[in-house]
Amino acid sequence: MHISRVDLNLFTVFEAIYTEGSVTRASQKLSLTQPAISHALSRLRLMFDDPLFVRQGHKMVSTP
């Protein structure tokens, strides 16, 4: 993976999910739709070959 091919906007999505603990709240924070955030999370998961976040109760928590 070359850095010039990385969509840096995905890191904004990562940070929003991390701080909000929810895809829905992250979408509200970023003024995007929930499906757009879910799609961005899917792209991040593919890029890093890691789930990155898992549901724990009603919250999304980061993987180790």
LODRENDREN-903420 format. One record per residue: residue number from 1; residue in three letters; x, y, z of N, C-alpha, C in turn. Coordinates in steps of 0.1 Angstrom, whole numbers, plus 5000, padded with zeros to 4 digits. Atoms other than C-alpha are relative to their C-alpha. Example, Ala and Ser with C-alpha at 12.3 -4.5 7.8 and 13.67 -1.06 7.14 Angstrom:
BEGIN
<node><tipa>1</tipa><zado>ALA</zado><n_u>5009</n_u><n_v>4988</n_v><n_w>5000</n_w><ca_u>5123</ca_u><ca_v>4955</ca_v><ca_w>5078</ca_w><c_u>5009</c_u><c_v>5012</c_v><c_w>5000</c_w></node>
<node><tipa>2</tipa><zado>SER</zado><n_u>4991</n_u><n_v>4989</n_v><n_w>5000</n_w><ca_u>5137</ca_u><ca_v>4989</ca_v><ca_w>5071</ca_w><c_u>4992</c_u><c_v>5011</c_v><c_w>5008</c_w></node>
This chain:
BEGIN
<node><tipa>1</tipa><zado>MET</zado><n_u>5008</n_u><n_v>4988</n_v><n_w>5000</n_w><ca_u>5000</ca_u><ca_v>5000</ca_v><ca_w>5000</ca_w><c_u>5009</c_u><c_v>5012</c_v><c_w>5000</c_w></node>
<node><tipa>2</tipa><zado>HIS</zado><n_u>4993</n_u><n_v>4988</n_v><n_w>5001</n_w><ca_u>5014</ca_u><ca_v>5033</ca_v><ca_w>4989</ca_w><c_u>4992</c_u><c_v>5012</c_v><c_w>5006</c_w></node>
<node><tipa>3</tipa><zado>ILE</zado><n_u>5007</n_u><n_v>4989</n_v><n_w>4993</n_w><ca_u>5006</ca_u><ca_v>5064</ca_v><ca_w>5010</ca_w><c_u>4992</c_u><c_v>5009</c_v><c_w>4991</c_w></node>
<node><tipa>4</tipa><zado>SER</zado><n_u>5007</n_u><n_v>4991</n_v><n_w>5009</n_w><ca_u>4995</ca_u><ca_v>5084</ca_v><ca_w>4980</ca_w><c_u>4987</c_u><c_v>4994</c_v><c_w>4996</c_w></node>
<node><tipa>5</tipa><zado>ARG</zado><n_u>5013</n_u><n_v>5006</n_v><n_w>5004</n_w><ca_u>4967</ca_u><ca_v>5059</ca_v><ca_w>4974</ca_w><c_u>4990</c_u><c_v>4999</c_v><c_w>5012</c_w></node>
<node><tipa>6</tipa><zado>VAL</zado><n_u>5008</n_u><n_v>5000</n_v><n_w>4988</n_w><ca_u>4953</ca_u><ca_v>5062</ca_v><ca_w>5010</ca_w><c_u>4991</c_u><c_v>5012</c_v><c_w>5000</c_w></node>
<node><tipa>7</tipa><zado>ASP</zado><n_u>5010</n_u><n_v>4990</n_v><n_w>4998</n_w><ca_u>4921</ca_u><ca_v>5082</ca_v><ca_w>5014</ca_w><c_u>5001</c_u><c_v>5005</c_v><c_w>5014</c_w></node>
<node><tipa>8</tipa><zado>LEU</zado><n_u>4998</n_u><n_v>4995</n_v><n_w>4986</n_w><ca_u>4930</ca_u><ca_v>5104</ca_v><ca_w>5044</ca_w><c_u>4987</c_u><c_v>5003</c_v><c_w>5007</c_w></node>
<node><tipa>9</tipa><zado>ASN</zado><n_u>5013</n_u><n_v>4998</n_v><n_w>4994</n_w><ca_u>4894</ca_u><ca_v>5111</ca_v><ca_w>5050</ca_w><c_u>4995</c_u><c_v>4988</c_v><c_w>5009</c_w></node>
<node><tipa>10</tipa><zado>LEU</zado><n_u>5003</n_u><n_v>5012</n_v><n_w>4992</n_w><ca_u>4891</ca_u><ca_v>5075</ca_v><ca_w>5063</ca_w><c_u>5005</c_u><c_v>5001</c_v><c_w>5014</c_w></node>
<node><tipa>11</tipa><zado>PHE</zado><n_u>4995</n_u><n_v>4998</n_v><n_w>4987</n_w><ca_u>4912</ca_u><ca_v>5085</ca_v><ca_w>5093</ca_w><c_u>4991</c_u><c_v>5009</c_v><c_w>5009</c_w></node>
<node><tipa>12</tipa><zado>THR</zado><n_u>5010</n_u><n_v>4991</n_v><n_w>4993</n_w><ca_u>4886</ca_u><ca_v>5112</ca_v><ca_w>5102</ca_w><c_u>4988</c_u><c_v>4991</c_v><c_w>5005</c_w></node>
<node><tipa>13</tipa><zado>VAL</zado><n_u>5010</n_u><n_v>5010</n_v><n_w>4996</n_w><ca_u>4860</ca_u><ca_v>5084</ca_v><ca_w>5102</ca_w><c_u>5004</c_u><c_v>4991</c_v><c_w>5011</c_w></node>
<node><tipa>14</tipa><zado>PHE</zado><n_u>4994</n_u><n_v>5008</n_v><n_w>4989</n_w><ca_u>4882</ca_u><ca_v>5062</ca_v><ca_w>5123</ca_w><c_u>4999</c_u><c_v>5007</c_v><c_w>5013</c_w></node>
<node><tipa>15</tipa><zado>GLU</zado><n_u>5000</n_u><n_v>4993</n_v><n_w>4988</n_w><ca_u>4886</ca_u><ca_v>5089</ca_v><ca_w>5149</ca_w><c_u>4986</c_u><c_v>5003</c_v><c_w>5005</c_w></node>
<node><tipa>16</tipa><zado>ALA</zado><n_u>5014</n_u><n_v>4998</n_v><n_w>4995</n_w><ca_u>4849</ca_u><ca_v>5097</ca_v><ca_w>5150</ca_w><c_u>4994</c_u><c_v>4988</c_v><c_w>5006</c_w></node>
<node><tipa>17</tipa><zado>ILE</zado><n_u>5006</n_u><n_v>5012</n_v><n_w>4995</n_w><ca_u>4839</ca_u><ca_v>5061</ca_v><ca_w>5155</ca_w><c_u>5007</c_u><c_v>4997</c_v><c_w>5014</c_w></node>
<node><tipa>18</tipa><zado>TYR</zado><n_u>4993</n_u><n_v>5002</n_v><n_w>4988</n_w><ca_u>4866</ca_u><ca_v>5058</ca_v><ca_w>5182</ca_w><c_u>4995</c_u><c_v>5009</c_v><c_w>5011</c_w></node>
<node><tipa>19</tipa><zado>THR</zado><n_u>5005</n_u><n_v>4991</n_v><n_w>4990</n_w><ca_u>4855</ca_u><ca_v>5089</ca_v><ca_w>5201</ca_w><c_u>4986</c_u><c_v>4999</c_v><c_w>5004</c_w></node>
<node><tipa>20</tipa><zado>GLU</zado><n_u>5014</n_u><n_v>5001</n_v><n_w>4998</n_w><ca_u>4818</ca_u><ca_v>5084</ca_v><ca_w>5197</ca_w><c_u>4995</c_u><c_v>4986</c_v><c_w>5004</c_w></node>
<node><tipa>21</tipa><zado>GLY</zado><n_u>5004</n_u><n_v>5014</n_v><n_w>4997</n_w><ca_u>4817</ca_u><ca_v>5046</ca_v><ca_w>5201</ca_w><c_u>4988</c_u><c_v>4995</c_v><c_w>4993</c_w></node>
<node><tipa>22</tipa><zado>SER</zado><n_u>5012</n_u><n_v>5004</n_v><n_w>5008</n_w><ca_u>4790</ca_u><ca_v>5044</ca_v><ca_w>5175</ca_w><c_u>5001</c_u><c_v>5005</c_v><c_w>4986</c_w></node>
<node><tipa>23</tipa><zado>VAL</zado><n_u>5000</n_u><n_v>4996</n_v><n_w>5014</n_w><ca_u>4787</ca_u><ca_v>5044</ca_v><ca_w>5138</ca_w><c_u>4989</c_u><c_v>5011</c_v><c_w>4997</c_w></node>
<node><tipa>24</tipa><zado>THR</zado><n_u>5011</n_u><n_v>4990</n_v><n_w>5002</n_w><ca_u>4754</ca_u><ca_v>5064</ca_v><ca_w>5140</ca_w><c_u>5004</c_u><c_v>5013</c_v><c_w>5006</c_w></node>
<node><tipa>25</tipa><zado>ARG</zado><n_u>4996</n_u><n_v>4987</n_v><n_w>4995</n_w><ca_u>4768</ca_u><ca_v>5091</ca_v><ca_w>5163</ca_w><c_u>5012</c_u><c_v>5005</c_v><c_w>4992</c_w></node>
<node><tipa>26</tipa><zado>ALA</zado><n_u>4989</n_u><n_v>4995</n_v><n_w>5008</n_w><ca_u>4800</ca_u><ca_v>5093</ca_v><ca_w>5142</ca_w><c_u>4994</c_u><c_v>5006</c_v><c_w>4987</c_w></node>
<node><tipa>27</tipa><zado>SER</zado><n_u>5006</n_u><n_v>4994</n_v><n_w>5012</n_w><ca_u>4778</ca_u><ca_v>5099</ca_v><ca_w>5111</ca_w><c_u>4994</c_u><c_v>5014</c_v><c_w>5003</c_w></node>
<node><tipa>28</tipa><zado>GLN</zado><n_u>5005</n_u><n_v>4987</n_v><n_w>4996</n_w><ca_u>4760</ca_u><ca_v>5127</ca_v><ca_w>5130</ca_w><c_u>5011</c_u><c_v>5010</c_v><c_w>5002</c_w></node>
<node><tipa>29</tipa><zado>LYS</zado><n_u>4988</n_u><n_v>4991</n_v><n_w>4998</n_w><ca_u>4793</ca_u><ca_v>5142</ca_v><ca_w>5141</ca_w><c_u>5006</c_u><c_v>5005</c_v><c_w>4987</c_w></node>
<node><tipa>30</tipa><zado>LEU</zado><n_u>4994</n_u><n_v>4997</n_v><n_w>5012</n_w><ca_u>4806</ca_u><ca_v>5142</ca_v><ca_w>5106</ca_w><c_u>4990</c_u><c_v>5005</c_v><c_w>4989</c_w></node>
<node><tipa>31</tipa><zado>SER</zado><n_u>5011</n_u><n_v>4996</n_v><n_w>5010</n_w><ca_u>4773</ca_u><ca_v>5152</ca_v><ca_w>5089</ca_w><c_u>5000</c_u><c_v>4991</c_v><c_w>4988</c_w></node>
<node><tipa>32</tipa><zado>LEU</zado><n_u>5000</n_u><n_v>5009</n_v><n_w>5011</n_w><ca_u>4774</ca_u><ca_v>5121</ca_v><ca_w>5068</ca_w><c_u>4989</c_u><c_v>4990</c_v><c_w>5003</c_w></node>
<node><tipa>33</tipa><zado>THR</zado><n_u>5010</n_u><n_v>5010</n_v><n_w>4998</n_w><ca_u>4749</ca_u><ca_v>5093</ca_v><ca_w>5064</ca_w><c_u>5006</c_u><c_v>4988</c_v><c_w>5007</c_w></node>
<node><tipa>34</tipa><zado>GLN</zado><n_u>4995</n_u><n_v>5012</n_v><n_w>4993</n_w><ca_u>4752</ca_u><ca_v>5061</ca_v><ca_w>5085</ca_w><c_u>5006</c_u><c_v>4990</c_v><c_w>4990</c_w></node>
<node><tipa>35</tipa><zado>PRO</zado><n_u>4994</n_u><n_v>5009</n_v><n_w>5010</n_w><ca_u>4757</ca_u><ca_v>5040</ca_v><ca_w>5053</ca_w><c_u>5014</c_u><c_v>5005</c_v><c_w>4995</c_w></node>
<node><tipa>36</tipa><zado>ALA</zado><n_u>4987</n_u><n_v>4995</n_v><n_w>5004</n_w><ca_u>4786</ca_u><ca_v>5063</ca_v><ca_w>5043</ca_w><c_u>5011</c_u><c_v>4997</c_v><c_w>5010</c_w></node>
<node><tipa>37</tipa><zado>ILE</zado><n_u>4990</n_u><n_v>5004</n_v><n_w>4990</n_w><ca_u>4803</ca_u><ca_v>5057</ca_v><ca_w>5076</ca_w><c_u>5003</c_u><c_v>4985</c_v><c_w>5000</c_w></node>
<node><tipa>38</tipa><zado>SER</zado><n_u>4998</n_u><n_v>5014</n_v><n_w>5001</n_w><ca_u>4797</ca_u><ca_v>5020</ca_v><ca_w>5074</ca_w><c_u>5009</c_u><c_v>4996</c_v><c_w>4988</c_w></node>
<node><tipa>39</tipa><zado>HIS</zado><n_u>4992</n_u><n_v>5003</n_v><n_w>5012</n_w><ca_u>4812</ca_u><ca_v>5019</ca_v><ca_w>5039</ca_w><c_u>5015</c_u><c_v>5004</c_v><c_w>5003</c_w></node>
<node><tipa>40</tipa><zado>ALA</zado><n_u>4987</n_u><n_v>4996</n_v><n_w>4997</n_w><ca_u>4842</ca_u><ca_v>5039</ca_v><ca_w>5051</ca_w><c_u>5007</c_u><c_v>4991</c_v><c_w>5010</c_w></node>
<node><tipa>41</tipa><zado>LEU</zado><n_u>4994</n_u><n_v>5010</n_v><n_w>4991</n_w><ca_u>4847</ca_u><ca_v>5015</ca_v><ca_w>5080</ca_w><c_u>5004</c_u><c_v>4987</c_v><c_w>4993</c_w></node>
<node><tipa>42</tipa><zado>SER</zado><n_u>4996</n_u><n_v>5012</n_v><n_w>5008</n_w><ca_u>4846</ca_u><ca_v>4986</ca_v><ca_w>5055</ca_w><c_u>5013</c_u><c_v>5002</c_v><c_w>4993</c_w></node>
<node><tipa>43</tipa><zado>ARG</zado><n_u>4988</n_u><n_v>4997</n_v><n_w>5007</n_w><ca_u>4873</ca_u><ca_v>5003</ca_v><ca_w>5035</ca_w><c_u>5012</c_u><c_v>5000</c_v><c_w>5009</c_w></node>
<node><tipa>44</tipa><zado>LEU</zado><n_u>4989</n_u><n_v>5000</n_v><n_w>4990</n_w><ca_u>4894</ca_u><ca_v>5008</ca_v><ca_w>5066</ca_w><c_u>5004</c_u><c_v>4986</c_v><c_w>5004</c_w></node>
<node><tipa>45</tipa><zado>ARG</zado><n_u>4997</n_u><n_v>5013</n_v><n_w>4996</n_w><ca_u>4890</ca_u><ca_v>4972</ca_v><ca_w>5076</ca_w><c_u>5007</c_u><c_v>4992</c_v><c_w>4989</c_w></node>
<node><tipa>46</tipa><zado>LEU</zado><n_u>4993</n_u><n_v>5007</n_v><n_w>5012</n_w><ca_u>4901</ca_u><ca_v>4960</ca_v><ca_w>5041</ca_w><c_u>5015</c_u><c_v>5005</c_v><c_w>5000</c_w></node>
<node><tipa>47</tipa><zado>MET</zado><n_u>4986</n_u><n_v>4994</n_v><n_w>5001</n_w><ca_u>4931</ca_u><ca_v>4984</ca_v><ca_w>5042</ca_w><c_u>5009</c_u><c_v>4995</c_v><c_w>5010</c_w></node>
<node><tipa>48</tipa><zado>PHE</zado><n_u>4992</n_u><n_v>5005</n_v><n_w>4989</n_w><ca_u>4943</ca_u><ca_v>4972</ca_v><ca_w>5076</ca_w><c_u>4999</c_u><c_v>4985</c_v><c_w>5002</c_w></node>
<node><tipa>49</tipa><zado>ASP</zado><n_u>5002</n_u><n_v>5014</n_v><n_w>4998</n_w><ca_u>4931</ca_u><ca_v>4936</ca_v><ca_w>5073</ca_w><c_u>4997</c_u><c_v>4997</c_v><c_w>5015</c_w></node>
<node><tipa>50</tipa><zado>ASP</zado><n_u>5003</n_u><n_v>5001</n_v><n_w>4986</n_w><ca_u>4916</ca_u><ca_v>4940</ca_v><ca_w>5108</ca_w><c_u>4986</c_u><c_v>5005</c_v><c_w>5002</c_w></node>
<node><tipa>51</tipa><zado>PRO</zado><n_u>5013</n_u><n_v>4995</n_v><n_w>4998</n_w><ca_u>4881</ca_u><ca_v>4945</ca_v><ca_w>5121</ca_w><c_u>5000</c_u><c_v>5014</c_v><c_w>5006</c_w></node>
<node><tipa>52</tipa><zado>LEU</zado><n_u>4998</n_u><n_v>4986</n_v><n_w>4995</n_w><ca_u>4893</ca_u><ca_v>4977</ca_v><ca_w>5139</ca_w><c_u>4990</c_u><c_v>5003</c_v><c_w>5012</c_w></node>
<node><tipa>53</tipa><zado>PHE</zado><n_u>5011</n_u><n_v>4998</n_v><n_w>4990</n_w><ca_u>4860</ca_u><ca_v>4979</ca_v><ca_w>5159</ca_w><c_u>4991</c_u><c_v>4988</c_v><c_w>5001</c_w></node>
<node><tipa>54</tipa><zado>VAL</zado><n_u>5009</n_u><n_v>5011</n_v><n_w>4998</n_w><ca_u>4838</ca_u><ca_v>4953</ca_v><ca_w>5174</ca_w><c_u>4989</c_u><c_v>5005</c_v><c_w>5009</c_w></node>
<node><tipa>55</tipa><zado>ARG</zado><n_u>5011</n_u><n_v>4996</n_v><n_w>4992</n_w><ca_u>4804</ca_u><ca_v>4957</ca_v><ca_w>5190</ca_w><c_u>5001</c_u><c_v>4993</c_v><c_w>5014</c_w></node>
<node><tipa>56</tipa><zado>GLN</zado><n_u>4999</n_u><n_v>5005</n_v><n_w>4986</n_w><ca_u>4805</ca_u><ca_v>4953</ca_v><ca_w>5228</ca_w><c_u>4988</c_u><c_v>5007</c_v><c_w>5007</c_w></node>
<node><tipa>57</tipa><zado>GLY</zado><n_u>5013</n_u><n_v>4994</n_v><n_w>4995</n_w><ca_u>4769</ca_u><ca_v>4958</ca_v><ca_w>5241</ca_w><c_u>4995</c_u><c_v>5009</c_v><c_w>4990</c_w></node>
<node><tipa>58</tipa><zado>HIS</zado><n_u>5006</n_u><n_v>4990</n_v><n_w>5009</n_w><ca_u>4756</ca_u><ca_v>4990</ca_v><ca_w>5226</ca_w><c_u>5011</c_u><c_v>5009</c_v><c_w>4995</c_w></node>
<node><tipa>59</tipa><zado>LYS</zado><n_u>4989</n_u><n_v>4991</n_v><n_w>5004</n_w><ca_u>4791</ca_u><ca_v>5004</ca_v><ca_w>5219</ca_w><c_u>5010</c_u><c_v>4993</c_v><c_w>4991</c_w></node>
<node><tipa>60</tipa><zado>MET</zado><n_u>4989</n_u><n_v>5005</n_v><n_w>5009</n_w><ca_u>4818</ca_u><ca_v>5000</ca_v><ca_w>5192</ca_w><c_u>5013</c_u><c_v>5003</c_v><c_w>5008</c_w></node>
<node><tipa>61</tipa><zado>VAL</zado><n_u>4987</n_u><n_v>4998</n_v><n_w>4993</n_w><ca_u>4852</ca_u><ca_v>4994</ca_v><ca_w>5209</ca_w><c_u>5011</c_u><c_v>4995</c_v><c_w>4990</c_w></node>
<node><tipa>62</tipa><zado>SER</zado><n_u>4989</n_u><n_v>5003</n_v><n_w>5009</n_w><ca_u>4885</ca_u><ca_v>4992</ca_v><ca_w>5191</ca_w><c_u>5006</c_u><c_v>4986</c_v><c_w>5004</c_w></node>
<node><tipa>63</tipa><zado>THR</zado><n_u>4993</n_u><n_v>5013</n_v><n_w>4998</n_w><ca_u>4904</ca_u><ca_v>4959</ca_v><ca_w>5187</ca_w><c_u>5014</c_u><c_v>5004</c_v><c_w>5005</c_w></node>
<node><tipa>64</tipa><zado>PRO</zado><n_u>4987</n_u><n_v>4998</n_v><n_w>4995</n_w><ca_u>4937</ca_u><ca_v>4955</ca_v><ca_w>5204</ca_w><c_u>5010</c_u><c_v>5003</c_v><c_w>4988</c_w></node>
